[in-house]
Amino acid sequence: MTVNDVVAQVPVTRRSLERRFHNILGRTIRDEITRCQVERVKRLLDETDLPIKQVAASAGFSTPQRMTKVFRRLEGMSPMEYRERDKDAPG
């Protein structure tokens, strides 16, 4: 999903939508799309044993490398570190 996909679904200008979106959520449309993608990655890592390549594709990332870069920036660790952290947690 891209910002253009979102804009195409509403009857307002891109600039107006971006302004409204930022005023309400405090982040850009692109940032929200990325946040949702990372949440999907985390869910897939927690709930499946899918290979990283499939996780990236399922979450809408163009490449596993792009997913890893974005995930590390937002979560402070790689997707594999996140998956291993989950396995090491007590319970």
Biopython code that builds the backbone (N, CA, C, O; Angstrom):
import numpy as np
from Bio.PDB.StructureBuilder import StructureBuilder

atoms = [
    (1, "MET", "N", (0.846, -1.173, 0.000)),
    (1, "MET", "CA", (0.000, 0.000, 0.000)),
    (1, "MET", "C", (0.895, 1.242, 0.000)),
    (1, "MET", "O", (1.928, 1.290, 0.667)),
    (2, "THR", "N", (0.473, 2.213, -0.750)),
    (2, "THR", "CA", (1.222, 3.460, -0.831)),
    (2, "THR", "C", (0.323, 4.629, -0.429)),
    (2, "THR", "O", (-0.890, 4.474, -0.287)),
    (3, "VAL", "N", (0.929, 5.786, -0.250)),
    (3, "VAL", "CA", (0.166, 6.993, 0.040)),
    (3, "VAL", "C", (-0.809, 7.260, -1.101)),
    (3, "VAL", "O", (-1.952, 7.647, -0.856)),
    (4, "ASN", "N", (-0.381, 7.063, -2.328)),
    (4, "ASN", "CA", (-1.265, 7.269, -3.484)),
    (4, "ASN", "C", (-2.488, 6.353, -3.432)),
    (4, "ASN", "O", (-3.578, 6.766, -3.830)),
    (5, "ASP", "N", (-2.329, 5.134, -2.956)),
    (5, "ASP", "CA", (-3.464, 4.223, -2.807)),
    (5, "ASP", "C", (-4.481, 4.796, -1.825)),
    (5, "ASP", "O", (-5.688, 4.727, -2.060)),
    (6, "VAL", "N", (-3.996, 5.354, -0.739)),
    (6, "VAL", "CA", (-4.877, 5.950, 0.269)),
    (6, "VAL", "C", (-5.574, 7.173, -0.306)),
    (6, "VAL", "O", (-6.789, 7.321, -0.177)),
    (7, "VAL", "N", (-4.804, 8.047, -0.941)),
    (7, "VAL", "CA", (-5.355, 9.279, -1.518)),
    (7, "VAL", "C", (-6.442, 8.958, -2.544)),
    (7, "VAL", "O", (-7.444, 9.668, -2.631)),
    (8, "ALA", "N", (-6.248, 7.904, -3.310)),
    (8, "ALA", "CA", (-7.218, 7.539, -4.346)),
    (8, "ALA", "C", (-8.569, 7.115, -3.773)),
    (8, "ALA", "O", (-9.566, 7.085, -4.495)),
    (9, "GLN", "N", (-8.606, 6.791, -2.490)),
    (9, "GLN", "CA", (-9.833, 6.301, -1.881)),
    (9, "GLN", "C", (-10.684, 7.388, -1.224)),
    (9, "GLN", "O", (-11.785, 7.105, -0.751)),
    (10, "VAL", "N", (-10.191, 8.618, -1.190)),
    (10, "VAL", "CA", (-10.934, 9.687, -0.516)),
    (10, "VAL", "C", (-11.147, 10.883, -1.449)),
    (10, "VAL", "O", (-10.317, 11.158, -2.316)),
    (11, "PRO", "N", (-12.253, 11.581, -1.267)),
    (11, "PRO", "CA", (-12.583, 12.687, -2.174)),
    (11, "PRO", "C", (-12.009, 14.036, -1.748)),
    (11, "PRO", "O", (-12.706, 15.049, -1.794)),
    (12, "VAL", "N", (-10.742, 14.053, -1.336)),
    (12, "VAL", "CA", (-10.071, 15.311, -0.995)),
    (12, "VAL", "C", (-8.696, 15.322, -1.640)),
    (12, "VAL", "O", (-8.204, 14.287, -2.090)),
    (13, "THR", "N", (-8.082, 16.484, -1.682)),
    (13, "THR", "CA", (-6.753, 16.570, -2.272)),
    (13, "THR", "C", (-5.735, 15.866, -1.392)),
    (13, "THR", "O", (-5.949, 15.679, -0.194)),
    (14, "ARG", "N", (-4.637, 15.484, -1.998)),
    (14, "ARG", "CA", (-3.575, 14.814, -1.250)),
    (14, "ARG", "C", (-3.099, 15.684, -0.096)),
    (14, "ARG", "O", (-2.952, 15.208, 1.030)),
    (15, "ARG", "N", (-2.861, 16.951, -0.376)),
    (15, "ARG", "CA", (-2.356, 17.853, 0.666)),
    (15, "ARG", "C", (-3.337, 17.979, 1.829)),
    (15, "ARG", "O", (-2.938, 17.966, 2.994)),
    (16, "SER", "N", (-4.619, 18.100, 1.503)),
    (16, "SER", "CA", (-5.643, 18.208, 2.541)),
    (16, "SER", "C", (-5.688, 16.932, 3.383)),
    (16, "SER", "O", (-5.756, 16.989, 4.611)),
    (17, "LEU", "N", (-5.649, 15.795, 2.717)),
    (17, "LEU", "CA", (-5.666, 14.529, 3.439)),
    (17, "LEU", "C", (-4.444, 14.393, 4.331)),
    (17, "LEU", "O", (-4.562, 14.000, 5.491)),
    (18, "GLU", "N", (-3.268, 14.716, 3.797)),
    (18, "GLU", "CA", (-2.046, 14.612, 4.590)),
    (18, "GLU", "C", (-2.099, 15.529, 5.811)),
    (18, "GLU", "O", (-1.689, 15.137, 6.904)),
    (19, "ARG", "N", (-2.598, 16.730, 5.628)),
    (19, "ARG", "CA", (-2.705, 17.677, 6.741)),
    (19, "ARG", "C", (-3.664, 17.154, 7.806)),
    (19, "ARG", "O", (-3.347, 17.167, 8.995)),
    (20, "ARG", "N", (-4.829, 16.697, 7.379)),
    (20, "ARG", "CA", (-5.818, 16.165, 8.324)),
    (20, "ARG", "C", (-5.277, 14.941, 9.062)),
    (20, "ARG", "O", (-5.435, 14.805, 10.275)),
    (21, "PHE", "N", (-4.654, 14.082, 8.321)),
    (21, "PHE", "CA", (-4.090, 12.859, 8.884)),
    (21, "PHE", "C", (-3.068, 13.198, 9.967)),
    (21, "PHE", "O", (-3.086, 12.632, 11.059)),
    (22, "HIS", "N", (-2.185, 14.124, 9.643)),
    (22, "HIS", "CA", (-1.146, 14.515, 10.596)),
    (22, "HIS", "C", (-1.743, 15.205, 11.819)),
    (22, "HIS", "O", (-1.284, 14.981, 12.940)),
    (23, "ASN", "N", (-2.744, 16.028, 11.620)),
    (23, "ASN", "CA", (-3.378, 16.723, 12.740)),
    (23, "ASN", "C", (-4.056, 15.753, 13.703)),
    (23, "ASN", "O", (-4.043, 15.966, 14.915)),
    (24, "ILE", "N", (-4.645, 14.693, 13.168)),
    (24, "ILE", "CA", (-5.371, 13.737, 14.003)),
    (24, "ILE", "C", (-4.450, 12.706, 14.644)),
    (24, "ILE", "O", (-4.553, 12.436, 15.841)),
    (25, "LEU", "N", (-3.553, 12.132, 13.853)),
    (25, "LEU", "CA", (-2.706, 11.044, 14.358)),
    (25, "LEU", "C", (-1.303, 11.482, 14.770)),
    (25, "LEU", "O", (-0.599, 10.749, 15.466)),
    (26, "GLY", "N", (-0.898, 12.678, 14.338)),
    (26, "GLY", "CA", (0.439, 13.144, 14.700)),
    (26, "GLY", "C", (1.556, 12.515, 13.901)),
    (26, "GLY", "O", (2.723, 12.603, 14.281)),
    (27, "ARG", "N", (1.208, 11.881, 12.799)),
    (27, "ARG", "CA", (2.220, 11.289, 11.917)),
    (27, "ARG", "C", (1.701, 11.334, 10.484)),
    (27, "ARG", "O", (0.517, 11.575, 10.245)),
    (28, "THR", "N", (2.594, 11.100, 9.551)),
    (28, "THR", "CA", (2.227, 11.141, 8.140)),
    (28, "THR", "C", (1.526, 9.841, 7.737)),
    (28, "THR", "O", (1.569, 8.844, 8.457)),
    (29, "ILE", "N", (0.889, 9.879, 6.581)),
    (29, "ILE", "CA", (0.266, 8.674, 6.040)),
    (29, "ILE", "C", (1.333, 7.608, 5.830)),
    (29, "ILE", "O", (1.130, 6.444, 6.177)),
    (30, "ARG", "N", (2.465, 8.003, 5.265)),
    (30, "ARG", "CA", (3.555, 7.052, 5.015)),
    (30, "ARG", "C", (4.046, 6.432, 6.323)),
    (30, "ARG", "O", (4.289, 5.227, 6.390)),
    (31, "ASP", "N", (4.190, 7.254, 7.355)),
    (31, "ASP", "CA", (4.627, 6.727, 8.650)),
    (31, "ASP", "C", (3.630, 5.721, 9.213)),
    (31, "ASP", "O", (4.026, 4.724, 9.816)),
    (32, "GLU", "N", (2.348, 5.977, 9.020)),
    (32, "GLU", "CA", (1.324, 5.056, 9.505)),
    (32, "GLU", "C", (1.344, 3.752, 8.716)),
    (32, "GLU", "O", (1.189, 2.678, 9.297)),
    (33, "ILE", "N", (1.530, 3.831, 7.422)),
    (33, "ILE", "CA", (1.641, 2.612, 6.611)),
    (33, "ILE", "C", (2.833, 1.789, 7.094)),
    (33, "ILE", "O", (2.723, 0.576, 7.270)),
    (34, "THR", "N", (3.962, 2.445, 7.305)),
    (34, "THR", "CA", (5.162, 1.756, 7.777)),
    (34, "THR", "C", (4.938, 1.146, 9.154)),
    (34, "THR", "O", (5.346, 0.012, 9.405)),
    (35, "ARG", "N", (4.290, 1.894, 10.049)),
    (35, "ARG", "CA", (4.002, 1.386, 11.395)),
    (35, "ARG", "C", (3.150, 0.115, 11.304)),
    (35, "ARG", "O", (3.409, -0.857, 12.014)),
    (36, "CYS", "N", (2.158, 0.120, 10.449)),
    (36, "CYS", "CA", (1.297, -1.049, 10.273)),
    (36, "CYS", "C", (2.069, -2.233, 9.689)),
    (36, "CYS", "O", (1.855, -3.379, 10.086)),
    (37, "GLN", "N", (2.961, -1.951, 8.753)),
    (37, "GLN", "CA", (3.789, -3.021, 8.183)),
    (37, "GLN", "C", (4.661, -3.657, 9.261)),
    (37, "GLN", "O", (4.769, -4.882, 9.329)),
    (38, "VAL", "N", (5.276, -2.843, 10.094)),
    (38, "VAL", "CA", (6.146, -3.368, 11.151)),
    (38, "VAL", "C", (5.324, -4.164, 12.170)),
    (38, "VAL", "O", (5.783, -5.196, 12.659)),
    (39, "GLU", "N", (4.130, -3.700, 12.490)),
    (39, "GLU", "CA", (3.263, -4.462, 13.393)),
    (39, "GLU", "C", (2.914, -5.819, 12.789)),
    (39, "GLU", "O", (2.844, -6.820, 13.502)),
    (40, "ARG", "N", (2.698, -5.851, 11.486)),
    (40, "ARG", "CA", (2.422, -7.122, 10.797)),
    (40, "ARG", "C", (3.644, -8.035, 10.860)),
    (40, "ARG", "O", (3.511, -9.236, 11.093)),
    (41, "VAL", "N", (4.827, -7.472, 10.656)),
    (41, "VAL", "CA", (6.056, -8.265, 10.763)),
    (41, "VAL", "C", (6.155, -8.870, 12.160)),
    (41, "VAL", "O", (6.426, -10.063, 12.300)),
    (42, "LYS", "N", (5.938, -8.068, 13.180)),
    (42, "LYS", "CA", (6.033, -8.564, 14.557)),
    (42, "LYS", "C", (5.034, -9.693, 14.805)),
    (42, "LYS", "O", (5.367, -10.699, 15.430)),
    (43, "ARG", "N", (3.819, -9.520, 14.315)),
    (43, "ARG", "CA", (2.799, -10.555, 14.486)),
    (43, "ARG", "C", (3.220, -11.847, 13.786)),
    (43, "ARG", "O", (3.087, -12.932, 14.351)),
    (44, "LEU", "N", (3.730, -11.731, 12.550)),
    (44, "LEU", "CA", (4.167, -12.921, 11.814)),
    (44, "LEU", "C", (5.356, -13.587, 12.496)),
    (44, "LEU", "O", (5.438, -14.815, 12.544)),
    (45, "LEU", "N", (6.266, -12.797, 13.017)),
    (45, "LEU", "CA", (7.417, -13.366, 13.712)),
    (45, "LEU", "C", (6.985, -14.073, 14.995)),
    (45, "LEU", "O", (7.536, -15.115, 15.350)),
    (46, "ASP", "N", (6.013, -13.514, 15.678)),
    (46, "ASP", "CA", (5.517, -14.104, 16.925)),
    (46, "ASP", "C", (4.687, -15.367, 16.686)),
    (46, "ASP", "O", (4.764, -16.322, 17.459)),
    (47, "GLU", "N", (3.903, -15.366, 15.622)),
    (47, "GLU", "CA", (2.886, -16.407, 15.451)),
    (47, "GLU", "C", (3.211, -17.472, 14.414)),
    (47, "GLU", "O", (2.505, -18.477, 14.322)),
    (48, "THR", "N", (4.279, -17.267, 13.622)),
    (48, "THR", "CA", (4.610, -18.240, 12.580)),
    (48, "THR", "C", (6.107, -18.536, 12.595)),
    (48, "THR", "O", (6.890, -17.887, 13.289)),
    (49, "ASP", "N", (6.464, -19.520, 11.819)),
    (49, "ASP", "CA", (7.873, -19.839, 11.588)),
    (49, "ASP", "C", (8.251, -19.531, 10.142)),
    (49, "ASP", "O", (9.207, -20.095, 9.609)),
    (50, "LEU", "N", (7.497, -18.632, 9.512)),
    (50, "LEU", "CA", (7.790, -18.267, 8.128)),
    (50, "LEU", "C", (9.213, -17.749, 7.994)),
    (50, "LEU", "O", (9.711, -17.069, 8.891)),
    (51, "PRO", "N", (9.870, -18.061, 6.887)),
    (51, "PRO", "CA", (11.190, -17.482, 6.623)),
    (51, "PRO", "C", (11.069, -15.959, 6.490)),
    (51, "PRO", "O", (10.017, -15.437, 6.121)),
    (52, "ILE", "N", (12.145, -15.271, 6.791)),
    (52, "ILE", "CA", (12.169, -13.810, 6.753)),
    (52, "ILE", "C", (11.727, -13.285, 5.382)),
    (52, "ILE", "O", (11.021, -12.280, 5.304)),
    (53, "LYS", "N", (12.130, -13.945, 4.329)),
    (53, "LYS", "CA", (11.734, -13.516, 2.980)),
    (53, "LYS", "C", (10.216, -13.503, 2.834)),
    (53, "LYS", "O", (9.658, -12.573, 2.252)),
    (54, "GLN", "N", (9.551, -14.519, 3.352)),
    (54, "GLN", "CA", (8.093, -14.581, 3.274)),
    (54, "GLN", "C", (7.433, -13.572, 4.208)),
    (54, "GLN", "O", (6.393, -13.004, 3.875)),
    (55, "VAL", "N", (8.025, -13.349, 5.359)),
    (55, "VAL", "CA", (7.505, -12.339, 6.287)),
    (55, "VAL", "C", (7.532, -10.971, 5.608)),
    (55, "VAL", "O", (6.556, -10.223, 5.659)),
    (56, "ALA", "N", (8.655, -10.655, 4.976)),
    (56, "ALA", "CA", (8.789, -9.361, 4.294)),
    (56, "ALA", "C", (7.724, -9.202, 3.216)),
    (56, "ALA", "O", (7.073, -8.160, 3.135)),
    (57, "ALA", "N", (7.545, -10.220, 2.396)),
    (57, "ALA", "CA", (6.549, -10.152, 1.322)),
    (57, "ALA", "C", (5.139, -10.033, 1.892)),
    (57, "ALA", "O", (4.334, -9.250, 1.389)),
    (58, "SER", "N", (4.836, -10.793, 2.924)),
    (58, "SER", "CA", (3.504, -10.772, 3.529)),
    (58, "SER", "C", (3.173, -9.431, 4.176)),
    (58, "SER", "O", (2.010, -9.035, 4.254)),
    (59, "ALA", "N", (4.209, -8.740, 4.637)),
    (59, "ALA", "CA", (4.002, -7.441, 5.279)),
    (59, "ALA", "C", (4.073, -6.280, 4.285)),
    (59, "ALA", "O", (3.908, -5.122, 4.669)),
    (60, "GLY", "N", (4.317, -6.587, 3.017)),
    (60, "GLY", "CA", (4.301, -5.553, 1.990)),
    (60, "GLY", "C", (5.624, -4.852, 1.745)),
    (60, "GLY", "O", (5.649, -3.781, 1.138)),
    (61, "PHE", "N", (6.716, -5.429, 2.202)),
    (61, "PHE", "CA", (8.033, -4.839, 1.937)),
    (61, "PHE", "C", (8.570, -5.354, 0.605)),
    (61, "PHE", "O", (8.341, -6.507, 0.240)),
    (62, "SER", "N", (9.275, -4.505, -0.108)),
    (62, "SER", "CA", (9.790, -4.874, -1.426)),
    (62, "SER", "C", (10.896, -5.922, -1.349)),
    (62, "SER", "O", (11.026, -6.762, -2.239)),
    (63, "THR", "N", (11.690, -5.869, -0.284)),
    (63, "THR", "CA", (12.764, -6.846, -0.093)),
    (63, "THR", "C", (12.945, -7.124, 1.396)),
    (63, "THR", "O", (12.573, -6.296, 2.228)),
    (64, "PRO", "N", (13.514, -8.284, 1.742)),
    (64, "PRO", "CA", (13.815, -8.548, 3.147)),
    (64, "PRO", "C", (14.807, -7.521, 3.718)),
    (64, "PRO", "O", (14.734, -7.169, 4.896)),
    (65, "GLN", "N", (15.726, -7.048, 2.876)),
    (65, "GLN", "CA", (16.700, -6.066, 3.335)),
    (65, "GLN", "C", (16.018, -4.755, 3.736)),
    (65, "GLN", "O", (16.374, -4.141, 4.741)),
    (66, "ARG", "N", (15.032, -4.339, 2.934)),
    (66, "ARG", "CA", (14.293, -3.116, 3.252)),
    (66, "ARG", "C", (13.516, -3.295, 4.562)),
    (66, "ARG", "O", (13.492, -2.402, 5.409)),
    (67, "MET", "N", (12.888, -4.452, 4.710)),
    (67, "MET", "CA", (12.162, -4.733, 5.941)),
    (67, "MET", "C", (13.092, -4.674, 7.145)),
    (67, "MET", "O", (12.758, -4.073, 8.166)),
    (68, "THR", "N", (14.258, -5.296, 7.024)),
    (68, "THR", "CA", (15.207, -5.320, 8.135)),
    (68, "THR", "C", (15.664, -3.916, 8.494)),
    (68, "THR", "O", (15.763, -3.581, 9.675)),
    (69, "LYS", "N", (15.943, -3.096, 7.496)),
    (69, "LYS", "CA", (16.378, -1.724, 7.746)),
    (69, "LYS", "C", (15.298, -0.927, 8.486)),
    (69, "LYS", "O", (15.587, -0.252, 9.475)),
    (70, "VAL", "N", (14.072, -1.007, 8.010)),
    (70, "VAL", "CA", (12.964, -0.274, 8.635)),
    (70, "VAL", "C", (12.690, -0.827, 10.026)),
    (70, "VAL", "O", (12.507, -0.061, 10.972)),
    (71, "PHE", "N", (12.659, -2.143, 10.159)),
    (71, "PHE", "CA", (12.380, -2.776, 11.445)),
    (71, "PHE", "C", (13.438, -2.369, 12.478)),
    (71, "PHE", "O", (13.102, -2.024, 13.611)),
    (72, "ARG", "N", (14.693, -2.411, 12.090)),
    (72, "ARG", "CA", (15.770, -2.046, 13.006)),
    (72, "ARG", "C", (15.639, -0.577, 13.442)),
    (72, "ARG", "O", (15.855, -0.253, 14.610)),
    (73, "ARG", "N", (15.289, 0.297, 12.508)),
    (73, "ARG", "CA", (15.139, 1.721, 12.837)),
    (73, "ARG", "C", (14.015, 1.936, 13.844)),
    (73, "ARG", "O", (14.151, 2.744, 14.763)),
    (74, "LEU", "N", (12.909, 1.221, 13.678)),
    (74, "LEU", "CA", (11.754, 1.430, 14.556)),
    (74, "LEU", "C", (11.791, 0.609, 15.837)),
    (74, "LEU", "O", (11.299, 1.060, 16.872)),
    (75, "GLU", "N", (12.361, -0.578, 15.783)),
    (75, "GLU", "CA", (12.325, -1.478, 16.936)),
    (75, "GLU", "C", (13.668, -1.621, 17.661)),
    (75, "GLU", "O", (13.720, -2.166, 18.763)),
    (76, "GLY", "N", (14.736, -1.142, 17.056)),
    (76, "GLY", "CA", (16.037, -1.211, 17.715)),
    (76, "GLY", "C", (16.715, -2.562, 17.651)),
    (76, "GLY", "O", (17.707, -2.799, 18.341)),
    (77, "MET", "N", (16.181, -3.455, 16.822)),
    (77, "MET", "CA", (16.780, -4.777, 16.632)),
    (77, "MET", "C", (16.323, -5.319, 15.289)),
    (77, "MET", "O", (15.361, -4.821, 14.705)),
    (78, "SER", "N", (17.010, -6.333, 14.807)),
    (78, "SER", "CA", (16.626, -6.939, 13.536)),
    (78, "SER", "C", (15.404, -7.836, 13.743)),
    (78, "SER", "O", (15.086, -8.204, 14.874)),
    (79, "PRO", "N", (14.726, -8.185, 12.659)),
    (79, "PRO", "CA", (13.613, -9.123, 12.796)),
    (79, "PRO", "C", (14.041, -10.462, 13.402)),
    (79, "PRO", "O", (13.304, -11.035, 14.205)),
    (80, "MET", "N", (15.206, -10.962, 13.035)),
    (80, "MET", "CA", (15.686, -12.226, 13.609)),
    (80, "MET", "C", (15.962, -12.081, 15.104)),
    (80, "MET", "O", (15.657, -12.987, 15.879)),
    (81, "GLU", "N", (16.533, -10.952, 15.514)),
    (81, "GLU", "CA", (16.746, -10.716, 16.942)),
    (81, "GLU", "C", (15.409, -10.665, 17.680)),
    (81, "GLU", "O", (15.283, -11.178, 18.792)),
    (82, "TYR", "N", (14.423, -10.046, 17.055)),
    (82, "TYR", "CA", (13.080, -9.982, 17.642)),
    (82, "TYR", "C", (12.509, -11.388, 17.804)),
    (82, "TYR", "O", (11.969, -11.724, 18.857)),
    (83, "ARG", "N", (12.628, -12.196, 16.778)),
    (83, "ARG", "CA", (12.108, -13.569, 16.840)),
    (83, "ARG", "C", (12.825, -14.363, 17.924)),
    (83, "ARG", "O", (12.180, -15.093, 18.677)),
    (84, "GLU", "N", (14.124, -14.236, 18.016)),
    (84, "GLU", "CA", (14.891, -14.970, 19.037)),
    (84, "GLU", "C", (14.569, -14.457, 20.434)),
    (84, "GLU", "O", (14.516, -15.245, 21.378)),
    (85, "ARG", "N", (14.353, -13.162, 20.583)),
    (85, "ARG", "CA", (13.989, -12.572, 21.866)),
    (85, "ARG", "C", (12.703, -13.208, 22.353)),
    (85, "ARG", "O", (12.564, -13.523, 23.535)),
    (86, "ASP", "N", (11.772, -13.396, 21.449)),
    (86, "ASP", "CA", (10.481, -13.985, 21.786)),
    (86, "ASP", "C", (10.659, -15.419, 22.294)),
    (86, "ASP", "O", (9.966, -15.835, 23.223)),
    (87, "LYS", "N", (11.564, -16.163, 21.703)),
    (87, "LYS", "CA", (11.801, -17.542, 22.112)),
    (87, "LYS", "C", (12.486, -17.616, 23.470)),
    (87, "LYS", "O", (12.305, -18.582, 24.212)),
    (88, "ASP", "N", (13.281, -16.581, 23.797)),
    (88, "ASP", "CA", (14.010, -16.553, 25.052)),
    (88, "ASP", "C", (13.169, -16.063, 26.232)),
    (88, "ASP", "O", (13.574, -16.180, 27.388)),
    (89, "ALA", "N", (12.002, -15.516, 25.925)),
    (89, "ALA", "CA", (11.164, -14.956, 26.991)),
    (89, "ALA", "C", (10.592, -16.084, 27.857)),
    (89, "ALA", "O", (10.207, -17.138, 27.350)),
    (90, "PRO", "N", (10.546, -15.846, 29.152)),
    (90, "PRO", "CA", (9.968, -16.871, 30.035)),
    (90, "PRO", "C", (8.470, -17.021, 29.798)),
    (90, "PRO", "O", (7.798, -16.073, 29.390)),
    (91, "GLY", "N", (7.965, -18.193, 30.052)),
    (91, "GLY", "CA", (6.533, -18.370, 29.968)),
    (91, "GLY", "C", (6.197, -19.447, 29.068)),
    (91, "GLY", "O", (5.018, -19.742, 28.871)),
]
sb = StructureBuilder()
sb.init_structure("model")
sb.init_model(0)
sb.init_chain("A")
sb.init_seg("    ")
for serial, (resi, resn, name, xyz) in enumerate(atoms, 1):
    if name == "N":
        sb.init_residue(resn, " ", resi, " ")
    sb.init_atom(name, np.array(xyz, "f"), 0.0, 1.0, " ", f" {name:<3s}", serial, name[0])
structure = sb.get_structure()
